[in-house]
Amino acid sequence: MLRLFIAFSFFLALLFSSNTFSVQSGYAQQPQASPTPQSTPTPANQKPVKLDKNLGNITAEQLSEITILAYGSRPVLAQIRRNGVERGRLTRFSADGKSEESSYERRFIRGENADKDKIRLDQKTPSLEYSLIFGDGRLWGIINGAAFVPRADAASTFRSQQRHSIDSLLRYKENGSTLNLVGRQQQKGLDLFVLDLIGQDKKSTRYFISAKTFQILWLEYEEAPEPGGTPRKYKRTFHDYRVVQSTRVPYRTILLEEGRQTQETRILTITYGLKIDDAIFKNPEA
């Protein structure tokens, strides 16, 4: 794995010629024996990636490849994140100020691209337990052992979480997405690269990437909450980055809709490389 990392770094050096940079060696370590996450500093005070100030001619693909390297490198991500289990707490905030907290468990097996992924999201609220399952390109739900068709808004939210995500950028080649570098900006003291990703479905996501750490700080997109509805502006911010089995994961995510916080997700545990029974993704009525 170290040889792959050295070869990949040499490839990037050739792309940039005189524009030099370096990445913390911790990003390319071999997977740890223990899956327990190790806390690391937040992007604001994390040791930066060193960049030449003349990095004005960076391309969208070069930026994306450096970002992938910062999250663990392409070989490490392919090896470690091919399947896993994530557990956490989800808090939803309504317009009247009320909140509802639920627990969730997300199990997944990655396919060749996002359309071939298998995902099962089990959620438990104070009044209800149900599951949303994506497999074979279809989405359905299970409640009390019986399959059901999810409401349009629930289905839209589920798909948006997959479409407008960090993984969508890390897997842009597999998904056949198009990249467009918007430019470099200064916002609230942060030095940022701004990058647009357009999926094969023509849905667009704008990423704001730290020019120091190459971690995604937030993303923005517009989408209708349900088919035929009026598009709304969404912003998803990422906080509390930690190292999990040699890859980077934000343990806290906040979703804002039209500037108002509507959701907060906190990861409690996440483990990659576990054996996942394929039967949990099957429709019980199939």
PyRosetta script that sets phi, psi and omega in degrees:
from pyrosetta import init, pose_from_sequence

init()
pose = pose_from_sequence("MLRLFIAFSFFLALLFSSNTFSVQSGYAQQPQASPTPQSTPTPANQKPVKLDKNLGNITAEQLSEITILAYGSRPVLAQIRRNGVERGRLTRFSADGKSEESSYERRFIRGENADKDKIRLDQKTPSLEYSLIFGDGRLWGIINGAAFVPRADAASTFRSQQRHSIDSLLRYKENGSTLNLVGRQQQKGLDLFVLDLIGQDKKSTRYFISAKTFQILWLEYEEAPEPGGTPRKYKRTFHDYRVVQSTRVPYRTILLEEGRQTQETRILTITYGLKIDDAIFKNPEA")
pose.set_psi(1, -35.3)
pose.set_omega(1, 178.1)
pose.set_phi(2, -63.0)
pose.set_psi(2, -38.2)
pose.set_omega(2, 177.9)
pose.set_phi(3, -63.8)
pose.set_psi(3, -39.0)
pose.set_omega(3, 177.7)
pose.set_phi(4, -62.3)
pose.set_psi(4, -42.3)
pose.set_omega(4, -179.8)
pose.set_phi(5, -62.4)
pose.set_psi(5, -44.4)
pose.set_omega(5, -179.2)
pose.set_phi(6, -63.6)
pose.set_psi(6, -43.2)
pose.set_omega(6, -179.6)
pose.set_phi(7, -63.6)
pose.set_psi(7, -40.5)
pose.set_omega(7, -179.4)
pose.set_phi(8, -67.8)
pose.set_psi(8, -39.8)
pose.set_omega(8, 177.7)
pose.set_phi(9, -64.4)
pose.set_psi(9, -39.0)
pose.set_omega(9, 177.7)
pose.set_phi(10, -64.3)
pose.set_psi(10, -37.7)
pose.set_omega(10, 177.6)
pose.set_phi(11, -62.0)
pose.set_psi(11, -44.1)
pose.set_omega(11, 179.0)
pose.set_phi(12, -66.0)
pose.set_psi(12, -36.9)
pose.set_omega(12, 178.9)
pose.set_phi(13, -61.7)
pose.set_psi(13, -37.2)
pose.set_omega(13, 177.6)
pose.set_phi(14, -65.7)
pose.set_psi(14, -35.8)
pose.set_omega(14, -179.7)
pose.set_phi(15, -64.4)
pose.set_psi(15, -37.9)
pose.set_omega(15, -174.2)
pose.set_phi(16, -93.7)
pose.set_psi(16, -9.0)
pose.set_omega(16, -179.2)
pose.set_phi(17, 53.4)
pose.set_psi(17, -108.8)
pose.set_omega(17, -175.4)
pose.set_phi(18, -80.0)
pose.set_psi(18, -12.4)
pose.set_omega(18, 179.0)
pose.set_phi(19, -80.7)
pose.set_psi(19, 108.7)
pose.set_omega(19, -173.2)
pose.set_phi(20, -101.0)
pose.set_psi(20, 152.0)
pose.set_omega(20, 175.3)
pose.set_phi(21, -155.3)
pose.set_psi(21, 163.1)
pose.set_omega(21, 176.4)
pose.set_phi(22, -142.5)
pose.set_psi(22, 151.0)
pose.set_omega(22, -179.2)
pose.set_phi(23, -121.2)
pose.set_psi(23, 144.3)
pose.set_omega(23, 177.8)
pose.set_phi(24, -55.2)
pose.set_psi(24, 136.2)
pose.set_omega(24, -178.2)
pose.set_phi(25, -64.3)
pose.set_psi(25, -20.9)
pose.set_omega(25, -179.6)
pose.set_phi(26, -64.0)
pose.set_psi(26, -21.2)
pose.set_omega(26, -179.2)
pose.set_phi(27, -68.4)
pose.set_psi(27, -23.3)
pose.set_omega(27, -173.6)
pose.set_phi(28, -116.8)
pose.set_psi(28, 23.2)
pose.set_omega(28, 178.0)
pose.set_phi(29, -69.5)
pose.set_psi(29, 158.5)
pose.set_omega(29, 174.3)
pose.set_phi(30, -67.8)
pose.set_psi(30, 152.4)
pose.set_omega(30, 178.6)
pose.set_phi(31, -55.3)
pose.set_psi(31, 135.7)
pose.set_omega(31, 179.2)
pose.set_phi(32, -74.6)
pose.set_psi(32, 153.8)
pose.set_omega(32, -179.7)
pose.set_phi(33, -67.7)
pose.set_psi(33, -35.6)
pose.set_omega(33, -179.2)
pose.set_phi(34, -96.3)
pose.set_psi(34, 133.8)
pose.set_omega(34, 179.7)
pose.set_phi(35, -79.3)
pose.set_psi(35, -0.7)
pose.set_omega(35, -176.6)
pose.set_phi(36, -65.0)
pose.set_psi(36, 125.1)
pose.set_omega(36, -178.2)
pose.set_phi(37, -64.9)
pose.set_psi(37, 147.8)
pose.set_omega(37, 179.9)
pose.set_phi(38, -112.4)
pose.set_psi(38, 124.1)
pose.set_omega(38, -176.5)
pose.set_phi(39, -66.8)
pose.set_psi(39, 142.5)
pose.set_omega(39, 176.6)
pose.set_phi(40, -135.6)
pose.set_psi(40, 163.7)
pose.set_omega(40, -179.4)
pose.set_phi(41, -63.3)
pose.set_psi(41, 158.2)
pose.set_omega(41, 175.8)
pose.set_phi(42, -73.5)
pose.set_psi(42, 163.9)
pose.set_omega(42, -178.2)
pose.set_phi(43, -55.9)
pose.set_psi(43, -27.1)
pose.set_omega(43, -176.1)
pose.set_phi(44, -65.8)
pose.set_psi(44, -34.1)
pose.set_omega(44, -177.8)
pose.set_phi(45, -122.8)
pose.set_psi(45, 16.3)
pose.set_omega(45, 177.7)
pose.set_phi(46, -78.1)
pose.set_psi(46, 147.5)
pose.set_omega(46, 178.7)
pose.set_phi(47, -57.8)
pose.set_psi(47, 124.2)
pose.set_omega(47, -173.9)
pose.set_phi(48, -78.2)
pose.set_psi(48, 158.2)
pose.set_omega(48, 168.8)
pose.set_phi(49, -76.7)
pose.set_psi(49, 130.6)
pose.set_omega(49, -177.3)
pose.set_phi(50, -79.5)
pose.set_psi(50, 127.4)
pose.set_omega(50, -178.1)
pose.set_phi(51, -128.1)
pose.set_psi(51, 147.1)
pose.set_omega(51, 172.1)
pose.set_phi(52, -73.0)
pose.set_psi(52, 137.9)
pose.set_omega(52, -176.8)
pose.set_phi(53, -65.0)
pose.set_psi(53, -15.3)
pose.set_omega(53, -179.5)
pose.set_phi(54, -91.1)
pose.set_psi(54, 23.1)
pose.set_omega(54, -176.9)
pose.set_phi(55, -79.0)
pose.set_psi(55, 49.2)
pose.set_omega(55, -177.9)
pose.set_phi(56, -89.9)
pose.set_psi(56, -14.1)
pose.set_omega(56, -177.6)
pose.set_phi(57, -103.4)
pose.set_psi(57, 20.6)
pose.set_omega(57, 177.8)
pose.set_phi(58, -65.3)
pose.set_psi(58, 141.8)
pose.set_omega(58, 178.5)
pose.set_phi(59, -95.1)
pose.set_psi(59, 166.8)
pose.set_omega(59, 179.6)
pose.set_phi(60, -61.6)
pose.set_psi(60, -41.1)
pose.set_omega(60, -179.0)
pose.set_phi(61, -69.2)
pose.set_psi(61, -40.1)
pose.set_omega(61, 178.1)
pose.set_phi(62, -62.2)
pose.set_psi(62, -43.2)
pose.set_omega(62, 178.2)
pose.set_phi(63, -60.9)
pose.set_psi(63, -43.3)
pose.set_omega(63, -179.7)
pose.set_phi(64, -64.1)
pose.set_psi(64, -40.1)
pose.set_omega(64, -179.2)
pose.set_phi(65, -68.6)
pose.set_psi(65, -36.9)
pose.set_omega(65, 176.2)
pose.set_phi(66, -67.1)
pose.set_psi(66, -38.4)
pose.set_omega(66, 177.5)
pose.set_phi(67, -62.2)
pose.set_psi(67, -42.0)
pose.set_omega(67, 177.1)
pose.set_phi(68, -61.7)
pose.set_psi(68, -41.3)
pose.set_omega(68, 177.9)
pose.set_phi(69, -61.8)
pose.set_psi(69, -40.1)
pose.set_omega(69, -179.9)
pose.set_phi(70, -65.3)
pose.set_psi(70, -27.8)
pose.set_omega(70, 179.1)
pose.set_phi(71, -87.4)
pose.set_psi(71, -0.4)
pose.set_omega(71, 175.0)
pose.set_phi(72, 137.8)
pose.set_psi(72, -8.8)
pose.set_omega(72, -177.1)
pose.set_phi(73, 86.6)
pose.set_psi(73, 152.4)
pose.set_omega(73, -177.1)
pose.set_phi(74, -60.9)
pose.set_psi(74, -46.1)
pose.set_omega(74, 179.4)
pose.set_phi(75, -62.2)
pose.set_psi(75, -40.7)
pose.set_omega(75, -179.4)
pose.set_phi(76, -66.3)
pose.set_psi(76, -44.5)
pose.set_omega(76, 179.0)
pose.set_phi(77, -62.2)
pose.set_psi(77, -40.1)
pose.set_omega(77, -179.8)
pose.set_phi(78, -66.6)
pose.set_psi(78, -35.0)
pose.set_omega(78, -178.1)
pose.set_phi(79, -79.7)
pose.set_psi(79, -44.0)
pose.set_omega(79, -172.0)
pose.set_phi(80, -83.6)
pose.set_psi(80, -43.5)
pose.set_omega(80, -170.3)
pose.set_phi(81, -94.4)
pose.set_psi(81, 25.1)
pose.set_omega(81, -179.4)
pose.set_phi(82, -73.6)
pose.set_psi(82, -22.1)
pose.set_omega(82, 173.1)
pose.set_phi(83, -159.5)
pose.set_psi(83, 167.1)
pose.set_omega(83, -179.6)
pose.set_phi(84, 171.3)
pose.set_psi(84, 178.2)
pose.set_omega(84, 179.7)
pose.set_phi(85, -133.5)
pose.set_psi(85, 130.6)
pose.set_omega(85, 178.8)
pose.set_phi(86, -124.8)
pose.set_psi(86, 132.8)
pose.set_omega(86, 177.8)
pose.set_phi(87, -127.1)
pose.set_psi(87, 143.4)
pose.set_omega(87, -178.7)
pose.set_phi(88, -171.1)
pose.set_psi(88, -167.6)
pose.set_omega(88, -179.7)
pose.set_phi(89, -120.5)
pose.set_psi(89, 139.1)
pose.set_omega(89, -179.5)
pose.set_phi(90, -123.2)
pose.set_psi(90, 127.2)
pose.set_omega(90, 178.4)
pose.set_phi(91, -117.2)
pose.set_psi(91, 125.5)
pose.set_omega(91, 176.8)
pose.set_phi(92, -107.9)
pose.set_psi(92, 139.7)
pose.set_omega(92, -178.7)
pose.set_phi(93, -116.5)
pose.set_psi(93, 125.5)
pose.set_omega(93, -179.9)
pose.set_phi(94, -89.1)
pose.set_psi(94, 168.5)
pose.set_omega(94, -177.4)
pose.set_phi(95, -64.8)
pose.set_psi(95, -25.1)
pose.set_omega(95, -179.4)
pose.set_phi(96, -86.6)
pose.set_psi(96, 7.0)
pose.set_omega(96, 177.0)
pose.set_phi(97, 92.9)
pose.set_psi(97, -6.8)
pose.set_omega(97, 179.5)
pose.set_phi(98, -78.3)
pose.set_psi(98, 155.4)
pose.set_omega(98, 179.8)
pose.set_phi(99, -132.3)
pose.set_psi(99, 152.7)
pose.set_omega(99, 177.0)
pose.set_phi(100, -134.5)
pose.set_psi(100, 128.5)
pose.set_omega(100, -178.1)
pose.set_phi(101, -107.5)
pose.set_psi(101, 140.5)
pose.set_omega(101, 178.1)
pose.set_phi(102, -140.7)
pose.set_psi(102, 162.4)
pose.set_omega(102, 174.6)
pose.set_phi(103, -104.9)
pose.set_psi(103, 155.6)
pose.set_omega(103, -179.8)
pose.set_phi(104, -143.9)
pose.set_psi(104, 156.8)
pose.set_omega(104, 171.5)
pose.set_phi(105, -135.2)
pose.set_psi(105, 125.3)
pose.set_omega(105, -177.9)
pose.set_phi(106, -117.7)
pose.set_psi(106, 118.9)
pose.set_omega(106, 177.1)
pose.set_phi(107, -116.4)
pose.set_psi(107, 141.9)
pose.set_omega(107, -175.0)
pose.set_phi(108, -150.7)
pose.set_psi(108, 153.4)
pose.set_omega(108, 170.4)
pose.set_phi(109, -130.8)
pose.set_psi(109, 123.4)
pose.set_omega(109, -177.6)
pose.set_phi(110, -81.4)
pose.set_psi(110, 140.5)
pose.set_omega(110, 174.3)
pose.set_phi(111, -101.8)
pose.set_psi(111, -164.7)
pose.set_omega(111, 179.7)
pose.set_phi(112, -64.0)
pose.set_psi(112, -30.3)
pose.set_omega(112, 175.7)
pose.set_phi(113, -149.9)
pose.set_psi(113, 179.4)
pose.set_omega(113, -174.9)
pose.set_phi(114, -61.6)
pose.set_psi(114, -32.5)
pose.set_omega(114, -179.6)
pose.set_phi(115, -67.6)
pose.set_psi(115, -21.6)
pose.set_omega(115, -178.4)
pose.set_phi(116, -104.6)
pose.set_psi(116, 8.5)
pose.set_omega(116, 175.1)
pose.set_phi(117, -69.2)
pose.set_psi(117, 158.2)
pose.set_omega(117, 172.0)
pose.set_phi(118, -122.2)
pose.set_psi(118, 124.1)
pose.set_omega(118, -174.9)
pose.set_phi(119, -134.5)
pose.set_psi(119, 135.1)
pose.set_omega(119, 173.4)
pose.set_phi(120, -128.6)
pose.set_psi(120, 122.7)
pose.set_omega(120, -180.0)
pose.set_phi(121, -115.8)
pose.set_psi(121, 108.1)
pose.set_omega(121, 177.2)
pose.set_phi(122, -96.6)
pose.set_psi(122, 126.2)
pose.set_omega(122, -178.0)
pose.set_phi(123, -125.6)
pose.set_psi(123, 144.0)
pose.set_omega(123, -179.7)
pose.set_phi(124, -133.0)
pose.set_psi(124, 113.8)
pose.set_omega(124, 176.2)
pose.set_phi(125, -103.7)
pose.set_psi(125, 172.1)
pose.set_omega(125, 178.6)
pose.set_phi(126, -58.1)
pose.set_psi(126, -23.9)
pose.set_omega(126, -175.3)
pose.set_phi(127, -118.9)
pose.set_psi(127, -3.6)
pose.set_omega(127, -171.7)
pose.set_phi(128, -156.1)
pose.set_psi(128, 145.9)
pose.set_omega(128, 171.8)
pose.set_phi(129, -127.5)
pose.set_psi(129, 131.3)
pose.set_omega(129, 179.7)
pose.set_phi(130, -157.4)
pose.set_psi(130, 169.9)
pose.set_omega(130, -179.4)
pose.set_phi(131, -132.5)
pose.set_psi(131, 142.9)
pose.set_omega(131, 170.6)
pose.set_phi(132, -115.0)
pose.set_psi(132, 131.4)
pose.set_omega(132, -174.1)
pose.set_phi(133, -129.0)
pose.set_psi(133, 132.5)
pose.set_omega(133, 175.5)
pose.set_phi(134, -117.0)
pose.set_psi(134, 123.6)
pose.set_omega(134, 179.6)
pose.set_phi(135, -164.7)
pose.set_psi(135, 147.5)
pose.set_omega(135, -178.6)
pose.set_phi(136, 56.5)
pose.set_psi(136, 32.0)
pose.set_omega(136, 178.2)
pose.set_phi(137, 75.3)
pose.set_psi(137, 8.9)
pose.set_omega(137, -177.4)
pose.set_phi(138, -123.6)
pose.set_psi(138, 155.2)
pose.set_omega(138, 177.6)
pose.set_phi(139, -122.3)
pose.set_psi(139, 131.1)
pose.set_omega(139, 175.6)
pose.set_phi(140, -147.4)
pose.set_psi(140, 175.4)
pose.set_omega(140, -179.3)
pose.set_phi(141, -126.5)
pose.set_psi(141, 163.9)
pose.set_omega(141, 176.0)
pose.set_phi(142, -134.2)
pose.set_psi(142, 130.5)
pose.set_omega(142, 175.1)
pose.set_phi(143, -140.8)
pose.set_psi(143, 129.1)
pose.set_omega(143, -177.0)
pose.set_phi(144, 53.4)
pose.set_psi(144, 36.4)
pose.set_omega(144, 176.4)
pose.set_phi(145, 81.6)
pose.set_psi(145, -2.9)
pose.set_omega(145, -178.3)
pose.set_phi(146, -111.6)
pose.set_psi(146, 143.3)
pose.set_omega(146, 179.7)
pose.set_phi(147, -78.6)
pose.set_psi(147, 148.6)
pose.set_omega(147, 175.8)
pose.set_phi(148, -146.9)
pose.set_psi(148, 161.4)
pose.set_omega(148, 177.5)
pose.set_phi(149, -90.5)
pose.set_psi(149, 120.5)
pose.set_omega(149, -178.3)
pose.set_phi(150, -63.3)
pose.set_psi(150, 150.5)
pose.set_omega(150, 174.1)
pose.set_phi(151, -60.1)
pose.set_psi(151, 156.5)
pose.set_omega(151, -176.5)
pose.set_phi(152, -60.2)
pose.set_psi(152, -40.6)
pose.set_omega(152, -178.7)
pose.set_phi(153, -69.4)
pose.set_psi(153, -36.9)
pose.set_omega(153, 178.5)
pose.set_phi(154, -67.2)
pose.set_psi(154, -40.9)
pose.set_omega(154, 178.7)
pose.set_phi(155, -65.6)
pose.set_psi(155, -40.8)
pose.set_omega(155, 179.8)
pose.set_phi(156, -64.2)
pose.set_psi(156, -41.8)
pose.set_omega(156, 178.7)
pose.set_phi(157, -63.4)
pose.set_psi(157, -42.8)
pose.set_omega(157, 179.6)
pose.set_phi(158, -61.0)
pose.set_psi(158, -47.7)
pose.set_omega(158, -177.9)
pose.set_phi(159, -67.9)
pose.set_psi(159, -35.1)
pose.set_omega(159, 179.1)
pose.set_phi(160, -64.7)
pose.set_psi(160, -37.9)
pose.set_omega(160, 179.2)
pose.set_phi(161, -63.2)
pose.set_psi(161, -31.7)
pose.set_omega(161, 178.9)
pose.set_phi(162, -83.1)
pose.set_psi(162, -40.6)
pose.set_omega(162, -174.5)
pose.set_phi(163, -72.2)
pose.set_psi(163, -44.7)
pose.set_omega(163, -176.9)
pose.set_phi(164, -104.1)
pose.set_psi(164, 80.2)
pose.set_omega(164, -172.4)
pose.set_phi(165, -144.8)
pose.set_psi(165, 169.9)
pose.set_omega(165, 174.3)
pose.set_phi(166, -63.6)
pose.set_psi(166, -42.2)
pose.set_omega(166, -178.4)
pose.set_phi(167, -60.1)
pose.set_psi(167, -31.6)
pose.set_omega(167, -179.8)
pose.set_phi(168, -61.3)
pose.set_psi(168, -35.6)
pose.set_omega(168, 177.0)
pose.set_phi(169, -77.3)
pose.set_psi(169, -40.8)
pose.set_omega(169, -179.5)
pose.set_phi(170, -65.4)
pose.set_psi(170, -21.6)
pose.set_omega(170, -178.6)
pose.set_phi(171, -117.7)
pose.set_psi(171, 30.4)
pose.set_omega(171, -174.1)
pose.set_phi(172, -61.8)
pose.set_psi(172, -34.1)
pose.set_omega(172, 179.6)
pose.set_phi(173, -69.7)
pose.set_psi(173, -45.7)
pose.set_omega(173, -179.7)
pose.set_phi(174, -61.1)
pose.set_psi(174, -35.6)
pose.set_omega(174, -176.9)
pose.set_phi(175, -86.7)
pose.set_psi(175, -4.2)
pose.set_omega(175, 179.5)
pose.set_phi(176, 67.6)
pose.set_psi(176, 32.4)
pose.set_omega(176, -178.5)
pose.set_phi(177, -83.5)
pose.set_psi(177, 159.3)
pose.set_omega(177, 178.3)
pose.set_phi(178, -106.0)
pose.set_psi(178, 141.3)
pose.set_omega(178, -177.8)
pose.set_phi(179, -112.9)
pose.set_psi(179, 146.6)
pose.set_omega(179, 175.9)
pose.set_phi(180, -143.7)
pose.set_psi(180, 117.8)
pose.set_omega(180, 179.3)
pose.set_phi(181, -80.7)
pose.set_psi(181, 114.7)
pose.set_omega(181, -180.0)
pose.set_phi(182, -75.2)
pose.set_psi(182, -41.0)
pose.set_omega(182, 178.4)
pose.set_phi(183, 148.5)
pose.set_psi(183, -165.1)
pose.set_omega(183, -179.5)
pose.set_phi(184, -116.3)
pose.set_psi(184, 134.1)
pose.set_omega(184, -174.7)
pose.set_phi(185, -133.9)
pose.set_psi(185, 160.1)
pose.set_omega(185, 170.6)
pose.set_phi(186, -114.0)
pose.set_psi(186, 120.0)
pose.set_omega(186, 177.9)
pose.set_phi(187, -133.5)
pose.set_psi(187, 120.4)
pose.set_omega(187, 177.5)
pose.set_phi(188, 51.4)
pose.set_psi(188, 42.9)
pose.set_omega(188, 178.3)
pose.set_phi(189, 80.5)
pose.set_psi(189, 1.4)
pose.set_omega(189, -179.4)
pose.set_phi(190, -98.9)
pose.set_psi(190, 135.4)
pose.set_omega(190, 175.3)
pose.set_phi(191, -92.5)
pose.set_psi(191, 116.9)
pose.set_omega(191, -169.4)
pose.set_phi(192, -127.9)
pose.set_psi(192, 146.7)
pose.set_omega(192, 162.4)
pose.set_phi(193, -99.3)
pose.set_psi(193, 138.6)
pose.set_omega(193, 179.6)
pose.set_phi(194, -115.0)
pose.set_psi(194, 124.8)
pose.set_omega(194, -172.7)
pose.set_phi(195, -133.4)
pose.set_psi(195, 132.2)
pose.set_omega(195, 175.7)
pose.set_phi(196, -100.1)
pose.set_psi(196, 137.3)
pose.set_omega(196, 174.4)
pose.set_phi(197, -119.6)
pose.set_psi(197, 126.2)
pose.set_omega(197, 178.7)
pose.set_phi(198, -115.0)
pose.set_psi(198, 117.6)
pose.set_omega(198, -179.3)
pose.set_phi(199, -76.4)
pose.set_psi(199, 172.9)
pose.set_omega(199, 178.5)
pose.set_phi(200, -65.2)
pose.set_psi(200, -20.3)
pose.set_omega(200, 176.7)
pose.set_phi(201, -86.4)
pose.set_psi(201, 6.6)
pose.set_omega(201, 178.3)
pose.set_phi(202, 72.4)
pose.set_psi(202, 8.0)
pose.set_omega(202, 174.5)
pose.set_phi(203, -78.4)
pose.set_psi(203, 136.6)
pose.set_omega(203, -174.6)
pose.set_phi(204, -112.4)
pose.set_psi(204, 143.0)
pose.set_omega(204, 175.3)
pose.set_phi(205, -131.2)
pose.set_psi(205, 131.8)
pose.set_omega(205, 178.0)
pose.set_phi(206, -103.9)
pose.set_psi(206, 124.4)
pose.set_omega(206, -177.7)
pose.set_phi(207, -105.4)
pose.set_psi(207, 139.2)
pose.set_omega(207, 175.6)
pose.set_phi(208, -113.4)
pose.set_psi(208, 110.9)
pose.set_omega(208, -169.0)
pose.set_phi(209, -114.3)
pose.set_psi(209, 130.7)
pose.set_omega(209, 178.9)
pose.set_phi(210, -63.4)
pose.set_psi(210, 130.3)
pose.set_omega(210, 177.0)
pose.set_phi(211, -76.9)
pose.set_psi(211, -8.1)
pose.set_omega(211, 179.1)
pose.set_phi(212, -95.7)
pose.set_psi(212, -45.0)
pose.set_omega(212, -175.8)
pose.set_phi(213, -108.7)
pose.set_psi(213, -15.1)
pose.set_omega(213, -175.5)
pose.set_phi(214, 60.4)
pose.set_psi(214, 28.1)
pose.set_omega(214, 171.0)
pose.set_phi(215, -96.2)
pose.set_psi(215, 146.7)
pose.set_omega(215, 179.2)
pose.set_phi(216, -76.9)
pose.set_psi(216, 118.7)
pose.set_omega(216, -178.5)
pose.set_phi(217, -88.0)
pose.set_psi(217, -38.4)
pose.set_omega(217, 173.4)
pose.set_phi(218, -161.6)
pose.set_psi(218, 168.3)
pose.set_omega(218, 175.8)
pose.set_phi(219, -138.4)
pose.set_psi(219, 157.4)
pose.set_omega(219, -179.1)
pose.set_phi(220, -135.1)
pose.set_psi(220, 149.5)
pose.set_omega(220, 177.7)
pose.set_phi(221, -161.6)
pose.set_psi(221, 164.8)
pose.set_omega(221, 174.7)
pose.set_phi(222, -119.9)
pose.set_psi(222, 135.9)
pose.set_omega(222, -178.9)
pose.set_phi(223, -161.5)
pose.set_psi(223, 146.9)
pose.set_omega(223, 175.5)
pose.set_phi(224, -77.4)
pose.set_psi(224, 134.5)
pose.set_omega(224, -179.4)
pose.set_phi(225, -62.3)
pose.set_psi(225, -20.7)
pose.set_omega(225, 175.3)
pose.set_phi(226, -152.0)
pose.set_psi(226, 156.2)
pose.set_omega(226, -177.3)
pose.set_phi(227, -53.5)
pose.set_psi(227, 131.6)
pose.set_omega(227, 179.2)
pose.set_phi(228, 85.4)
pose.set_psi(228, -6.6)
pose.set_omega(228, -179.0)
pose.set_phi(229, -81.9)
pose.set_psi(229, 175.9)
pose.set_omega(229, 178.9)
pose.set_phi(230, -79.8)
pose.set_psi(230, 128.3)
pose.set_omega(230, 179.7)
pose.set_phi(231, -59.5)
pose.set_psi(231, 143.5)
pose.set_omega(231, 177.6)
pose.set_phi(232, -124.4)
pose.set_psi(232, 158.1)
pose.set_omega(232, -179.9)
pose.set_phi(233, -91.9)
pose.set_psi(233, 129.9)
pose.set_omega(233, -179.8)
pose.set_phi(234, -122.2)
pose.set_psi(234, 149.7)
pose.set_omega(234, 175.7)
pose.set_phi(235, -138.1)
pose.set_psi(235, 127.0)
pose.set_omega(235, 179.6)
pose.set_phi(236, -117.3)
pose.set_psi(236, 118.1)
pose.set_omega(236, -177.4)
pose.set_phi(237, -107.0)
pose.set_psi(237, 149.6)
pose.set_omega(237, -174.0)
pose.set_phi(238, -122.7)
pose.set_psi(238, 132.7)
pose.set_omega(238, -173.8)
pose.set_phi(239, -137.9)
pose.set_psi(239, 166.8)
pose.set_omega(239, 173.5)
pose.set_phi(240, 54.7)
pose.set_psi(240, 56.6)
pose.set_omega(240, 177.3)
pose.set_phi(241, -67.2)
pose.set_psi(241, 136.7)
pose.set_omega(241, 176.7)
pose.set_phi(242, -136.0)
pose.set_psi(242, 162.1)
pose.set_omega(242, 176.4)
pose.set_phi(243, -89.4)
pose.set_psi(243, 125.2)
pose.set_omega(243, 175.8)
pose.set_phi(244, -126.0)
pose.set_psi(244, 108.5)
pose.set_omega(244, 178.5)
pose.set_phi(245, 50.0)
pose.set_psi(245, 50.6)
pose.set_omega(245, 175.9)
pose.set_phi(246, 69.4)
pose.set_psi(246, 15.7)
pose.set_omega(246, 174.5)
pose.set_phi(247, -125.8)
pose.set_psi(247, 160.5)
pose.set_omega(247, -177.7)
pose.set_phi(248, -98.2)
pose.set_psi(248, 133.6)
pose.set_omega(248, -178.7)
pose.set_phi(249, -137.7)
pose.set_psi(249, 129.6)
pose.set_omega(249, 172.6)
pose.set_phi(250, -80.7)
pose.set_psi(250, 125.7)
pose.set_omega(250, -176.2)
pose.set_phi(251, -87.2)
pose.set_psi(251, -7.3)
pose.set_omega(251, 179.6)
pose.set_phi(252, -138.1)
pose.set_psi(252, 128.7)
pose.set_omega(252, -179.2)
pose.set_phi(253, -131.3)
pose.set_psi(253, 135.8)
pose.set_omega(253, 179.7)
pose.set_phi(254, -120.8)
pose.set_psi(254, 134.3)
pose.set_omega(254, 177.6)
pose.set_phi(255, -112.0)
pose.set_psi(255, 128.5)
pose.set_omega(255, 176.5)
pose.set_phi(256, -116.9)
pose.set_psi(256, 137.4)
pose.set_omega(256, 177.5)
pose.set_phi(257, -118.2)
pose.set_psi(257, 117.7)
pose.set_omega(257, -175.9)
pose.set_phi(258, 52.5)
pose.set_psi(258, 39.5)
pose.set_omega(258, 176.7)
pose.set_phi(259, 85.1)
pose.set_psi(259, -6.8)
pose.set_omega(259, -179.7)
pose.set_phi(260, -105.3)
pose.set_psi(260, 131.7)
pose.set_omega(260, 179.1)
pose.set_phi(261, -67.8)
pose.set_psi(261, 125.8)
pose.set_omega(261, -179.6)
pose.set_phi(262, -116.7)
pose.set_psi(262, -15.5)
pose.set_omega(262, -175.4)
pose.set_phi(263, -157.7)
pose.set_psi(263, 145.1)
pose.set_omega(263, 173.0)
pose.set_phi(264, -136.8)
pose.set_psi(264, 131.0)
pose.set_omega(264, -179.6)
pose.set_phi(265, -118.6)
pose.set_psi(265, 131.0)
pose.set_omega(265, 176.7)
pose.set_phi(266, -123.5)
pose.set_psi(266, 122.4)
pose.set_omega(266, 176.5)
pose.set_phi(267, -79.2)
pose.set_psi(267, 132.4)
pose.set_omega(267, 174.6)
pose.set_phi(268, -95.4)
pose.set_psi(268, -48.8)
pose.set_omega(268, 177.4)
pose.set_phi(269, -143.1)
pose.set_psi(269, 147.7)
pose.set_omega(269, 174.2)
pose.set_phi(270, -148.6)
pose.set_psi(270, 131.9)
pose.set_omega(270, -177.8)
pose.set_phi(271, -136.3)
pose.set_psi(271, 128.9)
pose.set_omega(271, 178.0)
pose.set_phi(272, -102.2)
pose.set_psi(272, 158.5)
pose.set_omega(272, 174.3)
pose.set_phi(273, 84.8)
pose.set_psi(273, 9.6)
pose.set_omega(273, 178.5)
pose.set_phi(274, -80.4)
pose.set_psi(274, 150.2)
pose.set_omega(274, 175.4)
pose.set_phi(275, -75.9)
pose.set_psi(275, 124.0)
pose.set_omega(275, -178.6)
pose.set_phi(276, -111.3)
pose.set_psi(276, 127.4)
pose.set_omega(276, 179.4)
pose.set_phi(277, -70.4)
pose.set_psi(277, 121.6)
pose.set_omega(277, -177.8)
pose.set_phi(278, -63.1)
pose.set_psi(278, -20.3)
pose.set_omega(278, -176.7)
pose.set_phi(279, -65.6)
pose.set_psi(279, -24.8)
pose.set_omega(279, -177.6)
pose.set_phi(280, -70.3)
pose.set_psi(280, -12.3)
pose.set_omega(280, 179.8)
pose.set_phi(281, -99.4)
pose.set_psi(281, 5.1)
pose.set_omega(281, -178.0)
pose.set_phi(282, -88.7)
pose.set_psi(282, 143.4)
pose.set_omega(282, 176.0)
pose.set_phi(283, -74.5)
pose.set_psi(283, 123.9)
pose.set_omega(283, -178.5)
pose.set_phi(284, -61.9)
pose.set_psi(284, -19.8)
pose.set_omega(284, -179.6)
pose.set_phi(285, -96.7)
pose.set_psi(285, 1.3)
pose.set_omega(285, -179.5)
pose.set_phi(286, -73.1)
pose.dump_pdb("model.pdb")
